[in-house]
Amino acid sequence: MEFIMDAKTFELSMEQQFQLQCLQQEFQDLEREQVIDYLIDTMQQIMARDNLIRDLMKNDLF
């Protein structure tokens, strides 16, 4: 099975760009420690998602 990835796969939608702008404005008011905590929590969620995707692909469920 061949998997071809389109370059547009990595582009953010307009909604995602808007969400990033909202986060940027929200972070302006946070203390440094709060931003670090948010970043670490986000990275943990991304890693868990990656593990789930890897497991689904390994079991041919994806």
PQR file of N, CA, C, O and H, with PARSE charges and radii, in Angstrom:
ATOM      1  N   MET A   1       0.843  -1.169   0.000 -0.4000 1.5000
ATOM      2  CA  MET A   1       0.000   0.000   0.000 -0.0000 2.0000
ATOM      3  C   MET A   1       0.892   1.236   0.000  0.5500 1.7000
ATOM      4  O   MET A   1       1.760   1.380   0.861 -0.5500 1.4000
ATOM      5  N   GLU A   2       0.679   2.124  -0.961 -0.4000 1.5000
ATOM      6  CA  GLU A   2       1.466   3.336  -1.066 -0.0000 2.0000
ATOM      7  C   GLU A   2       0.674   4.503  -0.493  0.5500 1.7000
ATOM      8  O   GLU A   2      -0.512   4.674  -0.775 -0.5500 1.4000
ATOM      9  H   GLU A   2      -0.026   2.007  -1.660  0.4000 1.0000
ATOM     10  N   PHE A   3       1.355   5.291   0.309 -0.4000 1.5000
ATOM     11  CA  PHE A   3       0.709   6.442   0.945 -0.0000 2.0000
ATOM     12  C   PHE A   3       1.370   7.705   0.434  0.5500 1.7000
ATOM     13  O   PHE A   3       2.568   7.906   0.633 -0.5500 1.4000
ATOM     14  H   PHE A   3       2.318   5.152   0.538  0.4000 1.0000
ATOM     15  N   ILE A   4       0.603   8.553  -0.219 -0.4000 1.5000
ATOM     16  CA  ILE A   4       1.121   9.802  -0.755 -0.0000 2.0000
ATOM     17  C   ILE A   4       0.545  10.953   0.062  0.5500 1.7000
ATOM     18  O   ILE A   4      -0.669  11.060   0.237 -0.5500 1.4000
ATOM     19  H   ILE A   4      -0.371   8.389  -0.381  0.4000 1.0000
ATOM     20  N   MET A   5       1.438  11.817   0.564 -0.4000 1.5000
ATOM     21  CA  MET A   5       1.004  12.939   1.383 -0.0000 2.0000
ATOM     22  C   MET A   5       1.005  14.206   0.547  0.5500 1.7000
ATOM     23  O   MET A   5       2.006  14.532  -0.091 -0.5500 1.4000
ATOM     24  H   MET A   5       2.424  11.730   0.422  0.4000 1.0000
ATOM     25  N   ASP A   6      -0.092  14.907   0.548 -0.4000 1.5000
ATOM     26  CA  ASP A   6      -0.232  16.171  -0.151 -0.0000 2.0000
ATOM     27  C   ASP A   6       0.397  17.280   0.694  0.5500 1.7000
ATOM     28  O   ASP A   6       0.247  17.292   1.916 -0.5500 1.4000
ATOM     29  H   ASP A   6      -0.905  14.642   1.066  0.4000 1.0000
ATOM     30  N   ALA A   7       1.086  18.194   0.057 -0.4000 1.5000
ATOM     31  CA  ALA A   7       1.722  19.305   0.778 -0.0000 2.0000
ATOM     32  C   ALA A   7       0.696  20.137   1.531  0.5500 1.7000
ATOM     33  O   ALA A   7       1.019  20.716   2.569 -0.5500 1.4000
ATOM     34  H   ALA A   7       1.207  18.184  -0.935  0.4000 1.0000
ATOM     35  N   LYS A   8      -0.530  20.207   1.033 -0.4000 1.5000
ATOM     36  CA  LYS A   8      -1.574  20.996   1.700 -0.0000 2.0000
ATOM     37  C   LYS A   8      -1.997  20.371   3.027  0.5500 1.7000
ATOM     38  O   LYS A   8      -2.667  21.018   3.831 -0.5500 1.4000
ATOM     39  H   LYS A   8      -0.792  19.736   0.191  0.4000 1.0000
ATOM     40  N   THR A   9      -1.610  19.126   3.259 -0.4000 1.5000
ATOM     41  CA  THR A   9      -1.938  18.450   4.509 -0.0000 2.0000
ATOM     42  C   THR A   9      -1.394  19.226   5.697  0.5500 1.7000
ATOM     43  O   THR A   9      -1.981  19.203   6.779 -0.5500 1.4000
ATOM     44  H   THR A   9      -1.065  18.600   2.605  0.4000 1.0000
ATOM     45  N   PHE A  10      -0.267  19.917   5.501 -0.4000 1.5000
ATOM     46  CA  PHE A  10       0.401  20.611   6.599 -0.0000 2.0000
ATOM     47  C   PHE A  10      -0.043  22.064   6.753  0.5500 1.7000
ATOM     48  O   PHE A  10       0.366  22.742   7.696 -0.5500 1.4000
ATOM     49  H   PHE A  10       0.211  19.936   4.622  0.4000 1.0000
ATOM     50  N   GLU A  11      -0.876  22.544   5.830 -0.4000 1.5000
ATOM     51  CA  GLU A  11      -1.369  23.911   5.924 -0.0000 2.0000
ATOM     52  C   GLU A  11      -2.506  23.992   6.934  0.5500 1.7000
ATOM     53  O   GLU A  11      -3.321  23.077   7.049 -0.5500 1.4000
ATOM     54  H   GLU A  11      -1.208  21.993   5.064  0.4000 1.0000
ATOM     55  N   LEU A  12      -2.546  25.096   7.657 -0.4000 1.5000
ATOM     56  CA  LEU A  12      -3.607  25.297   8.632 -0.0000 2.0000
ATOM     57  C   LEU A  12      -4.831  25.885   7.945  0.5500 1.7000
ATOM     58  O   LEU A  12      -4.724  26.715   7.042 -0.5500 1.4000
ATOM     59  H   LEU A  12      -1.884  25.840   7.563  0.4000 1.0000
ATOM     60  N   SER A  13      -5.993  25.434   8.397 -0.4000 1.5000
ATOM     61  CA  SER A  13      -7.236  25.999   7.877 -0.0000 2.0000
ATOM     62  C   SER A  13      -7.401  27.412   8.446  0.5500 1.7000
ATOM     63  O   SER A  13      -6.693  27.807   9.373 -0.5500 1.4000
ATOM     64  H   SER A  13      -6.080  24.760   9.131  0.4000 1.0000
ATOM     65  N   MET A  14      -8.336  28.157   7.881 -0.4000 1.5000
ATOM     66  CA  MET A  14      -8.603  29.504   8.394 -0.0000 2.0000
ATOM     67  C   MET A  14      -9.045  29.447   9.849  0.5500 1.7000
ATOM     68  O   MET A  14      -8.666  30.297  10.655 -0.5500 1.4000
ATOM     69  H   MET A  14      -8.911  27.836   7.128  0.4000 1.0000
ATOM     70  N   GLU A  15      -9.846  28.446  10.179 -0.4000 1.5000
ATOM     71  CA  GLU A  15     -10.307  28.291  11.564 -0.0000 2.0000
ATOM     72  C   GLU A  15      -9.131  28.025  12.500  0.5500 1.7000
ATOM     73  O   GLU A  15      -9.077  28.584  13.596 -0.5500 1.4000
ATOM     74  H   GLU A  15     -10.154  27.756   9.524  0.4000 1.0000
ATOM     75  N   GLN A  16      -8.189  27.180  12.081 -0.4000 1.5000
ATOM     76  CA  GLN A  16      -7.020  26.895  12.902 -0.0000 2.0000
ATOM     77  C   GLN A  16      -6.144  28.135  13.065  0.5500 1.7000
ATOM     78  O   GLN A  16      -5.615  28.381  14.149 -0.5500 1.4000
ATOM     79  H   GLN A  16      -8.233  26.726  11.191  0.4000 1.0000
ATOM     80  N   GLN A  17      -5.989  28.913  12.002 -0.4000 1.5000
ATOM     81  CA  GLN A  17      -5.224  30.155  12.087 -0.0000 2.0000
ATOM     82  C   GLN A  17      -5.880  31.121  13.074  0.5500 1.7000
ATOM     83  O   GLN A  17      -5.193  31.788  13.847 -0.5500 1.4000
ATOM     84  H   GLN A  17      -6.419  28.713  11.121  0.4000 1.0000
ATOM     85  N   PHE A  18      -7.205  31.191  13.042 -0.4000 1.5000
ATOM     86  CA  PHE A  18      -7.936  32.051  13.974 -0.0000 2.0000
ATOM     87  C   PHE A  18      -7.733  31.572  15.413  0.5500 1.7000
ATOM     88  O   PHE A  18      -7.520  32.381  16.316 -0.5500 1.4000
ATOM     89  H   PHE A  18      -7.764  30.650  12.414  0.4000 1.0000
ATOM     90  N   GLN A  19      -7.800  30.248  15.622 -0.4000 1.5000
ATOM     91  CA  GLN A  19      -7.594  29.696  16.961 -0.0000 2.0000
ATOM     92  C   GLN A  19      -6.206  30.043  17.479  0.5500 1.7000
ATOM     93  O   GLN A  19      -6.046  30.351  18.660 -0.5500 1.4000
ATOM     94  H   GLN A  19      -7.973  29.591  14.888  0.4000 1.0000
ATOM     95  N   LEU A  20      -5.201  29.997  16.609 -0.4000 1.5000
ATOM     96  CA  LEU A  20      -3.848  30.368  17.018 -0.0000 2.0000
ATOM     97  C   LEU A  20      -3.755  31.837  17.406  0.5500 1.7000
ATOM     98  O   LEU A  20      -3.081  32.187  18.375 -0.5500 1.4000
ATOM     99  H   LEU A  20      -5.331  29.746  15.649  0.4000 1.0000
ATOM    100  N   GLN A  21      -4.427  32.690  16.656 -0.4000 1.5000
ATOM    101  CA  GLN A  21      -4.432  34.112  16.988 -0.0000 2.0000
ATOM    102  C   GLN A  21      -5.097  34.350  18.343  0.5500 1.7000
ATOM    103  O   GLN A  21      -4.631  35.175  19.129 -0.5500 1.4000
ATOM    104  H   GLN A  21      -4.975  32.405  15.869  0.4000 1.0000
ATOM    105  N   CYS A  22      -6.168  33.637  18.610 -0.4000 1.5000
ATOM    106  CA  CYS A  22      -6.852  33.757  19.905 -0.0000 2.0000
ATOM    107  C   CYS A  22      -5.938  33.302  21.035  0.5500 1.7000
ATOM    108  O   CYS A  22      -5.859  33.956  22.076 -0.5500 1.4000
ATOM    109  H   CYS A  22      -6.546  32.967  17.971  0.4000 1.0000
ATOM    110  N   LEU A  23      -5.244  32.180  20.833 -0.4000 1.5000
ATOM    111  CA  LEU A  23      -4.309  31.699  21.852 -0.0000 2.0000
ATOM    112  C   LEU A  23      -3.188  32.698  22.088  0.5500 1.7000
ATOM    113  O   LEU A  23      -2.789  32.941  23.227 -0.5500 1.4000
ATOM    114  H   LEU A  23      -5.308  31.649  19.988  0.4000 1.0000
ATOM    115  N   GLN A  24      -2.687  33.271  21.012 -0.4000 1.5000
ATOM    116  CA  GLN A  24      -1.610  34.246  21.141 -0.0000 2.0000
ATOM    117  C   GLN A  24      -2.059  35.429  22.001  0.5500 1.7000
ATOM    118  O   GLN A  24      -1.311  35.893  22.862 -0.5500 1.4000
ATOM    119  H   GLN A  24      -3.011  33.074  20.087  0.4000 1.0000
ATOM    120  N   GLN A  25      -3.260  35.908  21.770 -0.4000 1.5000
ATOM    121  CA  GLN A  25      -3.787  37.023  22.565 -0.0000 2.0000
ATOM    122  C   GLN A  25      -3.989  36.599  24.017  0.5500 1.7000
ATOM    123  O   GLN A  25      -3.713  37.368  24.938 -0.5500 1.4000
ATOM    124  H   GLN A  25      -3.868  35.532  21.071  0.4000 1.0000
ATOM    125  N   GLU A  26      -4.469  35.372  24.218 -0.4000 1.5000
ATOM    126  CA  GLU A  26      -4.688  34.870  25.575 -0.0000 2.0000
ATOM    127  C   GLU A  26      -3.365  34.733  26.327  0.5500 1.7000
ATOM    128  O   GLU A  26      -3.292  35.030  27.519 -0.5500 1.4000
ATOM    129  H   GLU A  26      -4.693  34.747  23.469  0.4000 1.0000
ATOM    130  N   PHE A  27      -2.327  34.285  25.634 -0.4000 1.5000
ATOM    131  CA  PHE A  27      -1.024  34.091  26.273 -0.0000 2.0000
ATOM    132  C   PHE A  27      -0.365  35.407  26.663  0.5500 1.7000
ATOM    133  O   PHE A  27       0.483  35.432  27.555 -0.5500 1.4000
ATOM    134  H   PHE A  27      -2.386  34.044  24.665  0.4000 1.0000
ATOM    135  N   GLN A  28      -0.743  36.496  26.009 -0.4000 1.5000
ATOM    136  CA  GLN A  28      -0.163  37.796  26.334 -0.0000 2.0000
ATOM    137  C   GLN A  28      -0.411  38.157  27.799  0.5500 1.7000
ATOM    138  O   GLN A  28       0.398  38.845  28.421 -0.5500 1.4000
ATOM    139  H   GLN A  28      -1.433  36.476  25.285  0.4000 1.0000
ATOM    140  N   ASP A  29      -1.532  37.689  28.342 -0.4000 1.5000
ATOM    141  CA  ASP A  29      -1.922  38.045  29.704 -0.0000 2.0000
ATOM    142  C   ASP A  29      -1.457  37.043  30.757  0.5500 1.7000
ATOM    143  O   ASP A  29      -1.649  37.265  31.953 -0.5500 1.4000
ATOM    144  H   ASP A  29      -2.189  37.130  27.837  0.4000 1.0000
ATOM    145  N   LEU A  30      -0.843  35.934  30.316 -0.4000 1.5000
ATOM    146  CA  LEU A  30      -0.436  34.896  31.261 -0.0000 2.0000
ATOM    147  C   LEU A  30       0.986  35.131  31.765  0.5500 1.7000
ATOM    148  O   LEU A  30       1.808  35.757  31.097 -0.5500 1.4000
ATOM    149  H   LEU A  30      -0.687  35.753  29.345  0.4000 1.0000
ATOM    150  N   GLU A  31       1.245  34.620  32.946 -0.4000 1.5000
ATOM    151  CA  GLU A  31       2.599  34.632  33.483 -0.0000 2.0000
ATOM    152  C   GLU A  31       3.415  33.560  32.764  0.5500 1.7000
ATOM    153  O   GLU A  31       2.857  32.620  32.199 -0.5500 1.4000
ATOM    154  H   GLU A  31       0.577  34.112  33.490  0.4000 1.0000
ATOM    155  N   ARG A  32       4.722  33.706  32.789 -0.4000 1.5000
ATOM    156  CA  ARG A  32       5.618  32.764  32.108 -0.0000 2.0000
ATOM    157  C   ARG A  32       5.371  31.325  32.558  0.5500 1.7000
ATOM    158  O   ARG A  32       5.320  30.421  31.725 -0.5500 1.4000
ATOM    159  H   ARG A  32       5.175  34.470  33.248  0.4000 1.0000
ATOM    160  N   GLU A  33       5.219  31.105  33.842 -0.4000 1.5000
ATOM    161  CA  GLU A  33       5.019  29.760  34.383 -0.0000 2.0000
ATOM    162  C   GLU A  33       3.725  29.135  33.856  0.5500 1.7000
ATOM    163  O   GLU A  33       3.675  27.937  33.577 -0.5500 1.4000
ATOM    164  H   GLU A  33       5.260  31.840  34.520  0.4000 1.0000
ATOM    165  N   GLN A  34       2.684  29.956  33.723 -0.4000 1.5000
ATOM    166  CA  GLN A  34       1.415  29.460  33.196 -0.0000 2.0000
ATOM    167  C   GLN A  34       1.560  29.026  31.741  0.5500 1.7000
ATOM    168  O   GLN A  34       0.988  28.015  31.332 -0.5500 1.4000
ATOM    169  H   GLN A  34       2.725  30.929  33.949  0.4000 1.0000
ATOM    170  N   VAL A  35       2.316  29.781  30.967 -0.4000 1.5000
ATOM    171  CA  VAL A  35       2.538  29.435  29.565 -0.0000 2.0000
ATOM    172  C   VAL A  35       3.328  28.131  29.477  0.5500 1.7000
ATOM    173  O   VAL A  35       3.018  27.272  28.652 -0.5500 1.4000
ATOM    174  H   VAL A  35       2.781  30.602  31.299  0.4000 1.0000
ATOM    175  N   ILE A  36       4.346  27.981  30.323 -0.4000 1.5000
ATOM    176  CA  ILE A  36       5.150  26.752  30.329 -0.0000 2.0000
ATOM    177  C   ILE A  36       4.276  25.558  30.695  0.5500 1.7000
ATOM    178  O   ILE A  36       4.368  24.512  30.052 -0.5500 1.4000
ATOM    179  H   ILE A  36       4.598  28.679  30.993  0.4000 1.0000
ATOM    180  N   ASP A  37       3.436  25.692  31.708 -0.4000 1.5000
ATOM    181  CA  ASP A  37       2.531  24.601  32.101 -0.0000 2.0000
ATOM    182  C   ASP A  37       1.601  24.223  30.952  0.5500 1.7000
ATOM    183  O   ASP A  37       1.363  23.042  30.698 -0.5500 1.4000
ATOM    184  H   ASP A  37       3.361  26.541  32.230  0.4000 1.0000
ATOM    185  N   TYR A  38       1.077  25.237  30.259 -0.4000 1.5000
ATOM    186  CA  TYR A  38       0.181  24.999  29.125 -0.0000 2.0000
ATOM    187  C   TYR A  38       0.926  24.267  28.010  0.5500 1.7000
ATOM    188  O   TYR A  38       0.394  23.331  27.411 -0.5500 1.4000
ATOM    189  H   TYR A  38       1.270  26.196  30.465  0.4000 1.0000
ATOM    190  N   LEU A  39       2.155  24.696  27.735 -0.4000 1.5000
ATOM    191  CA  LEU A  39       2.963  24.068  26.698 -0.0000 2.0000
ATOM    192  C   LEU A  39       3.254  22.607  27.028  0.5500 1.7000
ATOM    193  O   LEU A  39       3.145  21.743  26.158 -0.5500 1.4000
ATOM    194  H   LEU A  39       2.586  25.455  28.221  0.4000 1.0000
ATOM    195  N   ILE A  40       3.617  22.329  28.257 -0.4000 1.5000
ATOM    196  CA  ILE A  40       3.915  20.954  28.663 -0.0000 2.0000
ATOM    197  C   ILE A  40       2.667  20.085  28.566  0.5500 1.7000
ATOM    198  O   ILE A  40       2.737  18.951  28.090 -0.5500 1.4000
ATOM    199  H   ILE A  40       3.705  23.031  28.964  0.4000 1.0000
ATOM    200  N   ASP A  41       1.533  20.603  29.009 -0.4000 1.5000
ATOM    201  CA  ASP A  41       0.275  19.861  28.905 -0.0000 2.0000
ATOM    202  C   ASP A  41      -0.079  19.570  27.444  0.5500 1.7000
ATOM    203  O   ASP A  41      -0.513  18.469  27.103 -0.5500 1.4000
ATOM    204  H   ASP A  41       1.476  21.524  29.395  0.4000 1.0000
ATOM    205  N   THR A  42       0.113  20.571  26.598 -0.4000 1.5000
ATOM    206  CA  THR A  42      -0.172  20.403  25.174 -0.0000 2.0000
ATOM    207  C   THR A  42       0.744  19.361  24.552  0.5500 1.7000
ATOM    208  O   THR A  42       0.288  18.518  23.779 -0.5500 1.4000
ATOM    209  H   THR A  42       0.465  21.465  26.875  0.4000 1.0000
ATOM    210  N   MET A  43       2.031  19.410  24.881 -0.4000 1.5000
ATOM    211  CA  MET A  43       2.972  18.423  24.342 -0.0000 2.0000
ATOM    212  C   MET A  43       2.613  17.005  24.801  0.5500 1.7000
ATOM    213  O   MET A  43       2.740  16.056  24.026 -0.5500 1.4000
ATOM    214  H   MET A  43       2.402  20.094  25.508  0.4000 1.0000
ATOM    215  N   GLN A  44       2.168  16.855  26.044 -0.4000 1.5000
ATOM    216  CA  GLN A  44       1.749  15.552  26.550 -0.0000 2.0000
ATOM    217  C   GLN A  44       0.549  15.029  25.754  0.5500 1.7000
ATOM    218  O   GLN A  44       0.492  13.847  25.412 -0.5500 1.4000
ATOM    219  H   GLN A  44       2.065  17.625  26.673  0.4000 1.0000
ATOM    220  N   GLN A  45      -0.397  15.906  25.465 -0.4000 1.5000
ATOM    221  CA  GLN A  45      -1.565  15.506  24.674 -0.0000 2.0000
ATOM    222  C   GLN A  45      -1.167  15.118  23.252  0.5500 1.7000
ATOM    223  O   GLN A  45      -1.705  14.158  22.701 -0.5500 1.4000
ATOM    224  H   GLN A  45      -0.351  16.865  25.743  0.4000 1.0000
ATOM    225  N   ILE A  46      -0.232  15.854  22.653 -0.4000 1.5000
ATOM    226  CA  ILE A  46       0.235  15.526  21.302 -0.0000 2.0000
ATOM    227  C   ILE A  46       0.929  14.169  21.297  0.5500 1.7000
ATOM    228  O   ILE A  46       0.721  13.368  20.387 -0.5500 1.4000
ATOM    229  H   ILE A  46       0.205  16.634  23.101  0.4000 1.0000
ATOM    230  N   MET A  47       1.738  13.914  22.294 -0.4000 1.5000
ATOM    231  CA  MET A  47       2.448  12.628  22.379 -0.0000 2.0000
ATOM    232  C   MET A  47       1.466  11.474  22.556  0.5500 1.7000
ATOM    233  O   MET A  47       1.631  10.421  21.941 -0.5500 1.4000
ATOM    234  H   MET A  47       1.907  14.565  23.034  0.4000 1.0000
ATOM    235  N   ALA A  48       0.447  11.665  23.391 -0.4000 1.5000
ATOM    236  CA  ALA A  48      -0.571  10.626  23.589 -0.0000 2.0000
ATOM    237  C   ALA A  48      -1.325  10.378  22.283  0.5500 1.7000
ATOM    238  O   ALA A  48      -1.614   9.232  21.939 -0.5500 1.4000
ATOM    239  H   ALA A  48       0.313  12.521  23.890  0.4000 1.0000
ATOM    240  N   ARG A  49      -1.645  11.453  21.558 -0.4000 1.5000
ATOM    241  CA  ARG A  49      -2.313  11.313  20.255 -0.0000 2.0000
ATOM    242  C   ARG A  49      -1.432  10.546  19.278  0.5500 1.7000
ATOM    243  O   ARG A  49      -1.908   9.666  18.561 -0.5500 1.4000
ATOM    244  H   ARG A  49      -1.411  12.384  21.838  0.4000 1.0000
ATOM    245  N   ASP A  50      -0.135  10.887  19.251 -0.4000 1.5000
ATOM    246  CA  ASP A  50       0.797  10.180  18.365 -0.0000 2.0000
ATOM    247  C   ASP A  50       0.864   8.695  18.703  0.5500 1.7000
ATOM    248  O   ASP A  50       0.910   7.852  17.807 -0.5500 1.4000
ATOM    249  H   ASP A  50       0.252  11.601  19.834  0.4000 1.0000
ATOM    250  N   ASN A  51       0.868   8.378  19.994 -0.4000 1.5000
ATOM    251  CA  ASN A  51       0.886   6.972  20.409 -0.0000 2.0000
ATOM    252  C   ASN A  51      -0.378   6.249  19.958  0.5500 1.7000
ATOM    253  O   ASN A  51      -0.319   5.102  19.515 -0.5500 1.4000
ATOM    254  H   ASN A  51       0.831   9.063  20.722  0.4000 1.0000
ATOM    255  N   LEU A  52      -1.512   6.917  20.072 -0.4000 1.5000
ATOM    256  CA  LEU A  52      -2.774   6.323  19.636 -0.0000 2.0000
ATOM    257  C   LEU A  52      -2.760   6.061  18.131  0.5500 1.7000
ATOM    258  O   LEU A  52      -3.148   4.983  17.682 -0.5500 1.4000
ATOM    259  H   LEU A  52      -1.560   7.848  20.432  0.4000 1.0000
ATOM    260  N   ILE A  53      -2.315   7.044  17.357 -0.4000 1.5000
ATOM    261  CA  ILE A  53      -2.253   6.883  15.901 -0.0000 2.0000
ATOM    262  C   ILE A  53      -1.296   5.752  15.537  0.5500 1.7000
ATOM    263  O   ILE A  53      -1.614   4.924  14.684 -0.5500 1.4000
ATOM    264  H   ILE A  53      -2.000   7.920  17.722  0.4000 1.0000
ATOM    265  N   ARG A  54      -0.135   5.709  16.171 -0.4000 1.5000
ATOM    266  CA  ARG A  54       0.837   4.648  15.902 -0.0000 2.0000
ATOM    267  C   ARG A  54       0.239   3.283  16.218  0.5500 1.7000
ATOM    268  O   ARG A  54       0.431   2.334  15.458 -0.5500 1.4000
ATOM    269  H   ARG A  54       0.124   6.381  16.865  0.4000 1.0000
ATOM    270  N   ASP A  55      -0.482   3.173  17.328 -0.4000 1.5000
ATOM    271  CA  ASP A  55      -1.094   1.906  17.711 -0.0000 2.0000
ATOM    272  C   ASP A  55      -2.184   1.507  16.716  0.5500 1.7000
ATOM    273  O   ASP A  55      -2.294   0.337  16.348 -0.5500 1.4000
ATOM    274  H   ASP A  55      -0.638   3.944  17.946  0.4000 1.0000
ATOM    275  N   LEU A  56      -2.982   2.469  16.285 -0.4000 1.5000
ATOM    276  CA  LEU A  56      -4.022   2.172  15.298 -0.0000 2.0000
ATOM    277  C   LEU A  56      -3.420   1.725  13.974  0.5500 1.7000
ATOM    278  O   LEU A  56      -3.930   0.803  13.337 -0.5500 1.4000
ATOM    279  H   LEU A  56      -2.893   3.419  16.583  0.4000 1.0000
ATOM    280  N   MET A  57      -2.341   2.370  13.560 -0.4000 1.5000
ATOM    281  CA  MET A  57      -1.686   1.986  12.306 -0.0000 2.0000
ATOM    282  C   MET A  57      -1.052   0.602  12.422  0.5500 1.7000
ATOM    283  O   MET A  57      -1.088  -0.194  11.484 -0.5500 1.4000
ATOM    284  H   MET A  57      -1.926   3.118  14.078  0.4000 1.0000
ATOM    285  N   LYS A  58      -0.473   0.332  13.586 -0.4000 1.5000
ATOM    286  CA  LYS A  58       0.155  -0.972  13.808 -0.0000 2.0000
ATOM    287  C   LYS A  58      -0.878  -2.094  13.743  0.5500 1.7000
ATOM    288  O   LYS A  58      -0.580  -3.195  13.279 -0.5500 1.4000
ATOM    289  H   LYS A  58      -0.443   0.978  14.348  0.4000 1.0000
ATOM    290  N   ASN A  59      -2.073  -1.814  14.203 -0.4000 1.5000
ATOM    291  CA  ASN A  59      -3.147  -2.823  14.210 -0.0000 2.0000
ATOM    292  C   ASN A  59      -4.051  -2.710  13.002  0.5500 1.7000
ATOM    293  O   ASN A  59      -5.128  -3.306  12.976 -0.5500 1.4000
ATOM    294  H   ASN A  59      -2.315  -0.920  14.580  0.4000 1.0000
ATOM    295  N   ASP A  60      -3.619  -1.935  11.975 -0.4000 1.5000
ATOM    296  CA  ASP A  60      -4.386  -1.763  10.741 -0.0000 2.0000
ATOM    297  C   ASP A  60      -5.808  -1.274  10.980  0.5500 1.7000
ATOM    298  O   ASP A  60      -6.720  -1.640  10.239 -0.5500 1.4000
ATOM    299  H   ASP A  60      -2.744  -1.451  11.996  0.4000 1.0000
ATOM    300  N   LEU A  61      -6.003  -0.462  11.994 -0.4000 1.5000
ATOM    301  CA  LEU A  61      -7.329   0.076  12.270 -0.0000 2.0000
ATOM    302  C   LEU A  61      -7.482   1.485  11.729  0.5500 1.7000
ATOM    303  O   LEU A  61      -8.579   2.044  11.743 -0.5500 1.4000
ATOM    304  H   LEU A  61      -5.262  -0.164  12.596  0.4000 1.0000
ATOM    305  N   PHE A  62      -6.412   2.051  11.262 -0.4000 1.5000
ATOM    306  CA  PHE A  62      -6.431   3.427  10.786 -0.0000 2.0000
ATOM    307  C   PHE A  62      -6.700   3.465   9.300  0.5500 1.7000
ATOM    308  O   PHE A  62      -6.754   4.544   8.710 -0.5500 1.4000
ATOM    309  H   PHE A  62      -5.521   1.597  11.250  0.4000 1.0000
TER
END
